[in-house]
Amino acid sequence: MDIIRDFKFMISFFILCIVVNKILGIFAVIISKEGADIRQVYRLFCSSDLKLMKNEEVLEYICSILEDLGYKNPVIAENLEEVLCYKDNSPTVVYLLKSVDDLVDLDIFYSIIGKMKSKKLKKGILITKGGYIPQCYKEIKDIRNSGIDIKIIDGKELVKLIRKNIEKDMISEGAV
């Protein structure tokens, strides 16, 4: 009889240890989240978020996106309007354009192309929170024929790139 009673006690003690271990594991997860709710709600980044962001914040996302796209050493200029980076040992300048009425017109477009030519830069990316007038898209072919490799990113594409960057960060942090 004593053997059966001792055996029941050992089984009960073993089960108790397992339960306590599970409870401690749950507390460790809660504490490691630094007060964050386990069921945090994440919403998608959208164009209204982009329009509310300051240029500094947008440029930080742009730097992170450029690194994801294979560009090296992105550096934000003091004027908070451009980023210089390298891909295949070739300098690329990225301009964050201020649009008028949410559209970049040809005057802004060509002023940036002029800046690139004066700095003897052959690669550039033009980014805006808004969009471009249709003529800008048509002019890209002529600009590329003149020897400047130019890409343009409008607000919709920028939102997609930032959203993808945020999702990558969330996955790497284990939030998803």
DAZITA-V707886 format. One record per residue. N is the residue number from 1. RES is the residue in one letter. SS is DSSP state (H for helix, E for strand, L for the rest). D_CENTER is the distance of its C-alpha to the mean C-alpha in Angstrom with 2 decimals. Layout:
N & RES & SS & D_CENTER
N & RES & SS & D_CENTER
//
This chain:
1 & M & L & 67.98
2 & D & H & 66.38
3 & I & H & 64.38
4 & I & H & 62.92
5 & R & H & 62.13
6 & D & H & 60.46
7 & F & H & 58.48
8 & K & H & 57.25
9 & F & H & 56.29
10 & M & H & 54.29
11 & I & H & 52.44
12 & S & H & 51.72
13 & F & H & 50.51
14 & F & H & 48.25
15 & I & H & 46.71
16 & L & H & 46.28
17 & C & H & 44.42
18 & I & H & 42.01
19 & V & H & 41.34
20 & V & H & 40.84
21 & N & H & 38.43
22 & K & H & 36.30
23 & I & H & 36.38
24 & L & H & 35.38
25 & G & H & 32.45
26 & I & H & 31.22
27 & F & H & 31.68
28 & A & H & 29.76
29 & V & H & 26.71
30 & I & H & 27.03
31 & I & H & 27.52
32 & S & H & 24.60
33 & K & L & 22.22
34 & E & L & 23.45
35 & G & L & 24.76
36 & A & L & 21.95
37 & D & L & 23.39
38 & I & L & 23.37
39 & R & L & 22.74
40 & Q & L & 19.68
41 & V & L & 18.66
42 & Y & L & 15.07
43 & R & L & 14.61
44 & L & L & 12.29
45 & F & L & 10.13
46 & C & L & 12.52
47 & S & H & 13.81
48 & S & H & 15.86
49 & D & H & 13.00
50 & L & H & 11.65
51 & K & H & 15.27
52 & L & H & 15.82
53 & M & L & 13.14
54 & K & L & 14.70
55 & N & H & 14.03
56 & E & H & 13.24
57 & E & H & 10.30
58 & V & H & 9.01
59 & L & H & 9.90
60 & E & H & 8.11
61 & Y & H & 4.62
62 & I & H & 6.80
63 & C & H & 8.16
64 & S & H & 5.57
65 & I & H & 5.31
66 & L & H & 9.02
67 & E & H & 9.71
68 & D & H & 8.67
69 & L & L & 10.99
70 & G & L & 13.65
71 & Y & L & 13.89
72 & K & E & 15.44
73 & N & E & 15.75
74 & P & E & 13.57
75 & V & E & 15.54
76 & I & E & 15.28
77 & A & L & 18.78
78 & E & L & 20.89
79 & N & L & 21.15
80 & L & L & 17.46
81 & E & L & 17.57
82 & E & E & 16.73
83 & V & E & 14.97
84 & L & E & 17.20
85 & C & E & 16.21
86 & Y & E & 18.29
87 & K & E & 18.52
88 & D & L & 21.90
89 & N & L & 23.28
90 & S & E & 22.97
91 & P & E & 21.36
92 & T & E & 18.84
93 & V & E & 18.23
94 & V & E & 15.35
95 & Y & E & 16.62
96 & L & E & 15.10
97 & L & E & 18.15
98 & K & L & 19.85
99 & S & L & 21.36
100 & V & E & 24.78
101 & D & L & 25.12
102 & D & L & 21.60
103 & L & E & 22.79
104 & V & E & 22.77
105 & D & L & 26.38
106 & L & H & 28.14
107 & D & H & 29.11
108 & I & H & 25.57
109 & F & H & 24.68
110 & Y & H & 27.73
111 & S & H & 27.46
112 & I & H & 24.18
113 & I & H & 25.93
114 & G & H & 28.81
115 & K & H & 26.71
116 & M & H & 25.41
117 & K & H & 29.02
118 & S & H & 30.38
119 & K & L & 28.01
120 & K & L & 28.94
121 & L & L & 25.40
122 & K & L & 25.39
123 & K & E & 21.69
124 & G & E & 19.30
125 & I & E & 16.34
126 & L & E & 16.84
127 & I & E & 14.15
128 & T & E & 15.26
129 & K & L & 14.32
130 & G & L & 17.53
131 & G & E & 19.30
132 & Y & E & 21.89
133 & I & L & 25.59
134 & P & H & 26.96
135 & Q & H & 28.79
136 & C & H & 25.62
137 & Y & H & 24.85
138 & K & H & 28.50
139 & E & H & 28.55
140 & I & H & 25.85
141 & K & H & 28.49
142 & D & H & 30.91
143 & I & H & 28.42
144 & R & H & 27.57
145 & N & H & 31.34
146 & S & L & 31.78
147 & G & L & 29.83
148 & I & L & 26.37
149 & D & E & 23.53
150 & I & E & 21.32
151 & K & E & 18.38
152 & I & E & 17.36
153 & I & E & 14.34
154 & D & L & 15.24
155 & G & H & 13.71
156 & K & H & 13.90
157 & E & H & 12.11
158 & L & H & 9.32
159 & V & H & 9.10
160 & K & H & 9.16
161 & L & H & 6.42
162 & I & H & 4.01
163 & R & H & 6.34
164 & K & H & 6.37
165 & N & H & 3.23
166 & I & H & 4.94
167 & E & H & 8.02
168 & K & H & 7.89
169 & D & H & 7.76
170 & M & H & 10.41
171 & I & H & 12.41
172 & S & H & 12.56
173 & E & H & 13.74
174 & G & L & 16.17
175 & A & L & 15.47
176 & V & L & 15.95
//
